[in-house]
């Protein structure tokens, strides 16, 4: 069954982790053996062959580059111009993957329809099919000014989350409080005019409410779990989930272990000891379904290899090719075939169709 994953930092992994994502995951791990510069060296779970093996035929793939002010302890670039240049390097990588036949960029209903037809063609081996991607910007810091949004739209940017972690030029993010900046309000207006998708992921509580009030276009939460199950400002509170349901949004469930359990300590907690499995994600799906009364607002936004690997992923995943294991777990919880199809691909496809019609 076709799967769609609405949040993968592919270009970041290719450039900042120096991973050749055309290779099998096992080969990437072998090449990183003995490296200690990052916690997840030798522990990655994502590559293009692994996506194909799991029938993850379409993803939302990010550009990401943060600006950091003097004195900040966060990693990032020292000017918006440098951050923009980093995103352009990421764009160049995606274009190189398209030129190599490894990926297809999806920007409208025509390109989406052609890509889905190709993935539905049984005469083509899945291992030979390009992975489709919709381009999203995670954190808007790299937009030097508002005019750069239209430049990005022209090269195919279709979704944008104004915030990431910490302070932001357009909106404060995870771990912060407060509303969007004046530039952030202007950004939403321009996004509305371009009919882009607003990603509310990483917004503060105040920014979330403000953005939903100001923004008139399509809204999704690409990679979020539930605050009622794992308390943290990064997670969605029940009232926020209800607001998203009212807007027809879809919420992508995340597989980062700290968002699946309480008390996780990065670098020391262990997925096996904490019994972090895919079933933990189903707990969050169940919670959202109870609030919604149906399965039309949940899907996959794994964030796998988003600055973490096996050391902070469910232990029953070796690679992203194991995502189809969710099917049996969902059946055990009483989900019907139609529900599973919703979660695996139909919810994202319906949302995209409505956003681009």
C-alpha positions as a printed NumPy array, in Angstrom:
array([[  0.   ,   0.   ,   0.   ],
       [  1.291,   3.471,  -0.895],
       [  2.544,   5.473,   2.065],
       [  3.058,   9.22 ,   2.402],
       [  5.392,  10.746,   5.003],
       [  4.832,  14.481,   5.511],
       [  8.112,  15.334,   7.211],
       [ 11.619,  14.235,   6.246],
       [ 14.773,  16.372,   6.412],
       [ 16.376,  14.654,   3.433],
       [ 18.56 ,  17.482,   2.126],
       [ 19.767,  18.35 ,   5.62 ],
       [ 20.951,  14.766,   6.045],
       [ 22.596,  14.782,   2.63 ],
       [ 24.522,  18.014,   3.186],
       [ 25.059,  18.474,   6.931],
       [ 25.383,  14.764,   7.782],
       [ 27.176,  14.114,   4.456],
       [ 25.012,  11.087,   3.682],
       [ 24.631,   9.686,   0.177],
       [ 20.936,   8.891,   0.381],
       [ 21.058,   6.972,  -2.895],
       [ 22.765,   4.194,  -0.914],
       [ 21.079,   1.526,   1.223],
       [ 20.855,   2.459,   4.908],
       [ 23.287,  -0.338,   5.791],
       [ 25.943,   1.152,   3.516],
       [ 25.456,   4.629,   5.005],
       [ 25.887,   3.177,   8.495],
       [ 29.029,   1.324,   7.458],
       [ 30.548,   4.481,   6.007],
       [ 29.92 ,   6.307,   9.287],
       [ 31.461,   3.569,  11.452],
       [ 33.778,   5.083,  14.038],
       [ 32.553,   8.661,  13.511],
       [ 31.648,  10.468,  16.73 ],
       [ 30.808,  14.034,  15.657],
       [ 27.054,  13.416,  16.046],
       [ 25.051,  11.187,  18.412],
       [ 23.347,   9.364,  15.554],
       [ 26.431,   8.506,  13.481],
       [ 26.056,   5.001,  12.09 ],
       [ 22.442,   4.89 ,  13.274],
       [ 20.476,   6.496,  10.45 ],
       [ 17.247,   4.888,   9.279],
       [ 16.376,   6.795,   6.085],
       [ 17.56 ,   6.504,   2.497],
       [ 15.872,   6.594,  -0.886],
       [ 16.119,   2.792,  -1.359],
       [ 14.58 ,   2.307,   2.11 ],
       [ 11.717,   4.657,   1.24 ],
       [ 11.007,   2.632,  -1.898],
       [ 11.208,  -0.651,   0.036],
       [  8.515,   0.652,   2.401],
       [  6.382,   1.945,  -0.501],
       [  6.827,   5.474,   0.806],
       [  6.318,   6.928,  -2.631],
       [  5.634,  10.534,  -1.671],
       [  7.151,  12.696,   1.057],
       [  7.113,  16.278,   2.223],
       [ 10.813,  17.126,   2.13 ],
       [ 12.289,  20.112,   3.899],
       [ 14.643,  22.953,   3.443],
       [ 15.882,  24.121,   6.831],
       [ 18.422,  26.74 ,   7.966],
       [ 18.141,  28.787,  11.144],
       [ 19.487,  32.292,  11.775],
       [ 20.991,  32.733,  15.253],
       [ 21.65 ,  36.062,  16.944],
       [ 24.917,  36.772,  18.79 ],
       [ 25.071,  34.869,  22.063],
       [ 22.613,  32.156,  21.02 ],
       [ 23.437,  28.61 ,  22.117],
       [ 21.445,  27.12 ,  19.221],
       [ 23.238,  25.91 ,  16.099],
       [ 22.588,  28.06 ,  13.062],
       [ 23.832,  30.681,  10.632],
       [ 25.044,  34.147,  11.573],
       [ 23.053,  36.001,   8.929],
       [ 19.816,  35.434,   7.001],
       [ 21.873,  35.561,   3.791],
       [ 23.959,  32.6  ,   4.937],
       [ 20.815,  30.723,   5.924],
       [ 19.293,  31.431,   2.491],
       [ 22.455,  30.134,   0.813],
       [ 22.19 ,  26.919,   2.843],
       [ 18.617,  26.353,   1.69 ],
       [ 19.739,  26.918,  -1.89 ],
       [ 22.361,  24.223,  -1.484],
       [ 19.609,  21.936,  -0.24 ],
       [ 17.489,  22.852,  -3.254],
       [ 20.447,  22.006,  -5.507],
       [ 20.626,  18.553,  -3.918],
       [ 16.928,  17.904,  -4.559],
       [ 17.387,  19.018,  -8.161],
       [ 20.375,  16.698,  -8.52 ],
       [ 18.219,  13.82 ,  -7.254],
       [ 15.569,  14.687,  -9.831],
       [ 18.195,  14.798, -12.591],
       [ 19.473,  11.396, -11.468],
       [ 15.968,   9.881, -11.64 ],
       [ 15.932,   9.301,  -7.868],
       [ 13.16 ,  11.79 ,  -7.018],
       [ 10.253,  13.681,  -8.62 ],
       [  9.234,  17.151,  -7.49 ],
       [  5.483,  17.544,  -7.033],
       [  4.17 ,  21.112,  -7.24 ],
       [  0.565,  20.908,  -8.481],
       [ -2.248,  18.486,  -9.262],
       [ -0.839,  17.59 , -12.678],
       [  2.567,  16.558, -11.33 ],
       [  0.907,  14.79 ,  -8.395],
       [ -1.424,  12.817, -10.687],
       [  1.424,  11.728, -12.964],
       [  3.548,  10.688, -10.009],
       [  0.768,   8.642,  -8.419],
       [  0.005,   6.958, -11.74 ],
       [  3.644,   5.921, -11.994],
       [  3.61 ,   4.498,  -8.454],
       [  0.384,   2.639,  -9.278],
       [  1.964,   1.05 , -12.363],
       [  2.619,  -2.589, -11.469],
       [  4.788,  -3.032, -14.56 ],
       [  7.476,  -0.857, -12.932],
       [  9.442,  -2.327, -10.035],
       [  9.051,  -0.203,  -6.891],
       [ 12.845,  -0.171,  -6.556],
       [ 13.019,   1.754,  -9.858],
       [ 10.387,   4.353,  -9.028],
       [ 11.462,   7.909,  -8.089],
       [ 10.348,   9.123,  -4.659],
       [  8.036,  12.106,  -5.047],
       [  8.531,  15.156,  -2.874],
       [  6.608,  18.29 ,  -1.995],
       [  9.   ,  21.007,  -0.854],
       [  8.461,  22.618,   2.558],
       [ 10.472,  25.2  ,   4.501],
       [ 10.865,  24.408,   8.208],
       [ 11.379,  27.745,   9.923],
       [ 11.269,  30.92 ,   7.858],
       [ 14.516,  32.517,   9.072],
       [ 16.258,  31.957,   5.736],
       [ 13.816,  34.223,   3.885],
       [ 15.967,  37.362,   3.817],
       [ 12.843,  39.455,   3.379],
       [  9.268,  38.819,   2.249],
       [ 10.188,  39.09 ,  -1.451],
       [ 12.143,  35.857,  -1.072],
       [  8.927,  33.939,  -0.426],
       [  7.832,  34.472,  -4.023],
       [ 11.313,  33.46 ,  -5.249],
       [ 10.916,  30.234,  -3.25 ],
       [  7.408,  29.658,  -4.557],
       [  8.723,  29.909,  -8.118],
       [ 11.201,  27.082,  -7.507],
       [  8.462,  24.914,  -6.021],
       [  8.1  ,  25.695,  -2.311],
       [  4.518,  24.782,  -1.406],
       [  4.419,  24.596,   2.414],
       [  6.028,  26.638,   5.159],
       [  6.304,  26.549,   8.939],
       [  7.246,  30.025,  10.237],
       [  8.951,  28.729,  13.401],
       [ 11.439,  26.107,  14.513],
       [ 13.226,  25.935,  17.892],
       [ 13.922,  29.065,  19.909],
       [ 13.659,  32.684,  18.725],
       [ 12.806,  33.292,  15.094],
       [ 12.82 ,  36.239,  12.721],
       [  9.186,  35.574,  11.791],
       [  7.879,  33.668,  14.824],
       [  9.15 ,  32.306,  18.139],
       [  9.244,  28.529,  18.206],
       [  9.483,  25.485,  20.445],
       [ 10.498,  26.339,  24.002],
       [  9.39 ,  29.969,  23.654],
       [  6.31 ,  32.084,  24.331],
       [  4.719,  34.911,  22.403],
       [  3.078,  35.811,  19.116],
       [  4.387,  36.179,  15.573],
       [  6.642,  39.117,  14.771],
       [  5.31 ,  41.885,  12.488],
       [  7.322,  40.271,   9.669],
       [  5.621,  36.974,  10.489],
       [  2.18 ,  38.524,  10.103],
       [  3.231,  39.91 ,   6.732],
       [  4.594,  36.486,   5.812],
       [  1.195,  34.867,   6.454],
       [ -0.492,  37.427,   4.229],
       [  1.905,  36.673,   1.386],
       [  1.514,  32.92 ,   1.893],
       [ -2.255,  33.357,   1.705],
       [ -1.921,  35.272,  -1.544],
       [  0.202,  32.458,  -2.999],
       [ -2.238,  29.811,  -1.677],
       [  0.52 ,  28.003,   0.192],
       [  0.097,  25.454,   2.991],
       [  0.756,  26.777,   6.491],
       [  2.511,  24.286,   8.774],
       [  1.748,  25.108,  12.417],
       [  4.439,  22.751,  13.713],
       [  6.835,  24.38 ,  16.232],
       [  4.698,  27.495,  16.804],
       [  4.202,  28.697,  20.367],
       [  0.735,  28.338,  21.86 ],
       [  0.12 ,  32.055,  21.323],
       [  1.522,  31.907,  17.793],
       [ -0.609,  28.864,  16.964],
       [ -3.845,  30.617,  17.932],
       [ -2.824,  33.838,  16.196],
       [ -1.819,  32.034,  12.998],
       [ -5.076,  30.098,  12.764],
       [ -6.998,  33.317,  13.296],
       [ -5.051,  35.245,  10.646],
       [ -4.511,  32.575,   8.02 ],
       [ -7.347,  31.802,   5.647],
       [ -5.675,  29.111,   3.519],
       [ -4.935,  25.406,   4.106],
       [ -3.299,  24.43 ,   7.393],
       [ -1.589,  21.211,   8.438],
       [  0.549,  20.006,  11.346],
       [  3.203,  18.034,   9.515],
       [  4.822,  16.363,  12.537],
       [  3.098,  16.569,  15.902],
       [  1.941,  14.308,  18.738],
       [ -0.429,  14.833,  21.674],
       [  0.288,  16.891,  24.781],
       [ -2.344,  14.962,  26.75 ],
       [ -0.181,  11.815,  26.481],
       [  3.317,  13.361,  26.607],
       [  3.198,  16.821,  28.199],
       [  5.389,  19.39 ,  26.439],
       [  4.785,  22.678,  24.643],
       [  6.087,  21.051,  21.427],
       [  3.025,  18.766,  21.452],
       [ -0.55 ,  19.652,  20.493],
       [ -3.01 ,  20.323,  23.302],
       [ -6.527,  18.952,  22.913],
       [ -8.023,  22.376,  22.205],
       [ -5.43 ,  22.889,  19.456],
       [ -6.274,  19.503,  17.955],
       [ -9.965,  20.445,  17.926],
       [ -9.142,  23.735,  16.189],
       [ -7.164,  21.852,  13.532],
       [-10.001,  19.374,  13.041],
       [-12.409,  22.266,  12.492],
       [-10.067,  23.612,   9.804],
       [ -9.937,  20.25 ,   8.027],
       [ -6.264,  19.837,   8.912],
       [ -4.277,  16.613,   9.002],
       [ -1.753,  15.877,  11.766],
       [  1.347,  13.807,  10.999],
       [  2.404,  11.541,  13.857],
       [  6.091,  11.76 ,  14.86 ],
       [  8.469,   8.883,  15.666],
       [ 11.006,  10.847,  17.714],
       [ 11.117,   8.892,  20.986],
       [ 11.011,  11.912,  23.289],
       [  7.631,  12.783,  21.8  ],
       [  6.327,   9.276,  22.468],
       [  7.146,   8.931,  26.169],
       [  7.681,  11.049,  29.261],
       [ 11.074,  11.502,  30.887],
       [ 13.206,  10.862,  27.801],
       [ 16.818,  12.064,  28.175],
       [ 18.632,  12.593,  24.871],
       [ 21.866,  10.648,  24.719],
       [ 21.156,   8.381,  27.68 ],
       [ 17.603,   6.976,  27.427],
       [ 17.281,   3.766,  25.413],
       [ 14.293,   2.862,  23.181],
       [ 14.351,  -0.802,  24.217],
       [ 14.579,  -0.082,  27.928],
       [ 11.769,   2.461,  27.611],
       [  9.839,   0.059,  25.321],
       [  9.363,   2.698,  22.637],
       [  7.613,   0.931,  19.756],
       [  5.384,   1.899,  16.849],
       [  2.463,   1.073,  19.136],
       [  3.241,   4.271,  21.057],
       [  2.41 ,   6.25 ,  17.929],
       [ -0.91 ,   4.412,  17.66 ],
       [ -1.72 ,   5.68 ,  21.167],
       [ -1.475,   9.229,  19.826],
       [ -3.526,   8.319,  16.752],
       [ -6.22 ,   6.882,  19.002],
       [ -6.349,  10.049,  21.065],
       [ -6.834,  12.255,  18.009],
       [ -9.442,   9.881,  16.555],
       [-11.429,  10.048,  19.788],
       [-11.431,  13.846,  19.585],
       [-12.353,  13.826,  15.893],
       [-14.791,  10.924,  15.91 ],
       [-13.096,   9.512,  12.801],
       [ -9.697,   8.71 ,  11.24 ],
       [ -9.617,  11.582,   8.744],
       [ -7.18 ,  13.836,  10.602],
       [ -4.198,  11.584,  11.347],
       [ -1.358,  10.436,   9.133],
       [  2.421,   9.983,   9.072],
       [  4.95 ,  12.778,   9.594],
       [  7.742,  10.625,  10.938],
       [ 10.639,  13.134,  11.209],
       [ 12.929,  10.091,  11.071],
       [ 16.6  ,  11.063,  10.922],
       [ 15.617,  14.565,  11.966],
       [ 18.844,  14.994,  13.985],
       [ 18.342,  11.549,  15.537],
       [ 18.57 ,   7.917,  14.436],
       [ 18.069,   4.448,  15.891],
       [ 19.12 ,   5.692,  19.312],
       [ 15.948,   7.803,  19.494],
       [ 13.511,   5.872,  17.287],
       [ 11.076,   3.052,  18.1  ],
       [ 13.149,  -0.092,  18.59 ],
       [ 10.918,  -2.136,  16.259],
       [ 12.105,   0.   ,  13.329],
       [ 15.387,  -0.83 ,  11.624],
       [ 14.785,   1.523,   8.711],
       [ 11.931,   3.643,   7.421],
       [ 11.023,   0.641,   5.26 ],
       [  9.424,  -0.789,   8.427],
       [  6.632,   1.809,   8.522],
       [  4.167,  -0.704,   6.964],
       [  4.326,  -2.576,  10.316],
       [  1.806,   0.019,  11.447],
       [ -0.875,  -1.823,   9.479],
       [ -1.019,  -4.835,  11.794],
       [ -0.78 ,  -2.674,  14.908],
       [ -3.701,  -0.581,  13.711],
       [ -5.762,  -3.695,  12.913],
       [ -5.176,  -4.99 ,  16.443],
       [ -6.651,  -1.738,  17.765],
       [ -9.778,  -2.215,  15.649],
       [ -8.952,   0.075,  12.756],
       [-10.707,  -0.901,   9.528],
       [ -9.079,  -1.099,   6.097],
       [-10.503,   2.325,   5.211],
       [ -8.939,   3.829,   8.336],
       [ -5.53 ,   2.358,   7.501],
       [ -5.722,   3.705,   3.963],
       [ -6.611,   7.115,   5.416],
       [ -3.551,   7.083,   7.661],
       [ -1.149,   5.695,   5.072],
       [ -2.021,   8.031,   2.209],
       [ -5.64 ,   9.082,   1.678],
       [ -5.759,  11.809,   4.318],
       [ -2.707,  13.598,   2.935],
       [ -3.948,  13.164,  -0.643],
       [ -7.383,  14.539,   0.178],
       [ -5.817,  17.495,   1.966],
       [ -3.454,  18.259,  -0.924],
       [ -6.271,  17.959,  -3.45 ],
       [ -8.385,  20.429,  -1.485],
       [ -5.421,  22.809,  -1.101],
       [ -4.482,  22.742,  -4.808],
       [ -7.862,  22.453,  -6.533]])
